[in-house]
Amino acid sequence: MLWSLAYAGCIVAVRTRFSFKETIALAWVFGFVLIWLVISNLGVLPYGLLVYAIPLSLLETAVAAWIAQLVLKR
């Protein structure tokens, strides 16, 4: 839960300064790439999972950026 709250806060902060596409790119880098670096160093998850995880994480980040955009407009 703490990870989700921190991720949402970072997306809102990034969205106030960057465009929608830039927000998606930056949020995906710090939300997905960094966590996979940690997980891969632990050797917990198989790399075959990346085929499904990458597109789904991009979709998740895009939806989160869209929600942040709606919240910031209010």
Buried (B, 14 or more C-beta within 10 A) or exposed (E): EEEEEEBBEBBBEBBEEBEEEEBBBBBBEBBBEEEBEEEEEEEEEEEEEBEEBBEEBBEBBBEBBBBBBEEEEE
